[in-house]
Amino acid sequence: MANNLKTTFAPRNVCVVGLGYIGLPTAAILASRGHHVTGVDANSAVVDTINAGGVHIVEPDLDLLVKTGVQSGRLKASMTPVASDVFILCVPTPFHPESNQPNIDYVRAAAESIAPHVRPGNLVILESTSPPGTTLDVVGGALQAAGHKAGQDYHLAHCPERVLPGAILRECVENDRVIGGATPACSAAAAEFYATFVNGDIVLTDCKTAETVKLVENASRDAQIAFANELSLICDRLNLDVWEVIRLANRHPRVNILQPGPGVGGHCIAVDPWFLVAAAPDATAFMRATRERNNAMPAETATRIARAAHQTGAKTVALLGMAYKNDIDDFRESPSVAVHKHVLEQLPDVKVWACDPYVHAMPGVELKSFEECLAHADLLALLVAHRPFRFYDWSQLRPDQTLIDFKGVLQTG
Ligand code: SAJ
């Protein structure tokens, strides 16, 4: 269904559970559209920061939107849910690293926390990326235990977020939304609500399809990056320039290869394929292989850095970029952190520095400024294509310095 819903806008009371990278921007956008929003977070420091008009995460323009929302009185934060018309659950869905099995404890806890506040006619939405079946079984199950029946006395839907960190505010409004309701009426109720702030198309389906679509999107990107990373290995062994190989192959009208790098980081792409593997273990050999290819990239990257250090006799190595991707400050689940660990192990007698213009403290990492690295490092390994690195004139490096470009910033054309 396209987003052509003609509704008379009525402000709703909305309770957003989880004020992270998705929940906080969503809450702030809803407040800016005129809804009355209570954001809930278990961390009292986060609640206090937001109520003071501040933000605890870096995302372009989010600080201004949150400040305006709080000042207008339409956005406040709390440690406990409140009675509302709409509940949106935006909590993390990590996986257990030892078993690669999904961890849906936060979803269950969030559903249980809102259960006493849900009233007939309310709309409950799960936005967290979730294994197929979670919306009905876990959220619906927790509310059923409190006496609420999905599709009968309240509306339940899964509406996965698909926003790109770094462009969240724009994508939250402009992206198409897939909405999977417990019943067609639930889908319709959720679509009407999303139409109050989404400009993209709104397409309707059932809960399990919506859950699977979101996982498939990220698994698809993971597989495509794995392909690019494998090309990078092939080209390294054949002594070819992978960037040139990809650039030339992409001149074919039906070929569009992504970019290799030191690995796949973040909390989504490196996680979501495992949810599909867990859901259909005998049917996912390919997804397992792509995950393993991408997971092996930090060690491969470190080996190439160590090889170059030995070849050049470098005494100081600088790793440029610690965040999990360019122009953000988030270094959790960053391949660079793993590269750093492997480089320390492989080069015990070399000074290993790290540099990231957006990250100011990292436990166990000797952070230096870009200027210090440029002045004193013998070998520089570019791991993240942050803006200052993209726009630096690398021809200024001294002849005794070496740059290994793992992100293709030296490429032109
Ligand atoms: N990466 C590469 N090569 C590429 C593209 C990315 O190595 O060509 C690496 C990045 O450096 C990073 C990782 O992949 O380490 C993931 O970065 P990303 O920009 O591809 O994606 P995320 O994890 O920031 O956001 C993804 C997005 N999903 C898709 O593009 C299919 C976003 O739309 C989702 O909303 C988000 O996951 C999520 O929350 O699931």
Boltz pocket constraint, residues with backbone or C-beta under 6 A from the ligand:
constraints:
  - pocket:
      binder: B
      contacts: [[A, 129], [A, 161], [A, 162], [A, 163], [A, 164], [A, 165], [A, 217], [A, 218], [A, 221], [A, 225], [A, 258], [A, 259], [A, 260], [A, 261], [A, 262], [A, 263], [A, 264], [A, 265], [A, 266], [A, 267], [A, 268], [A, 269], [A, 324], [A, 325], [A, 326], [A, 335]]
      max_distance: 6.0
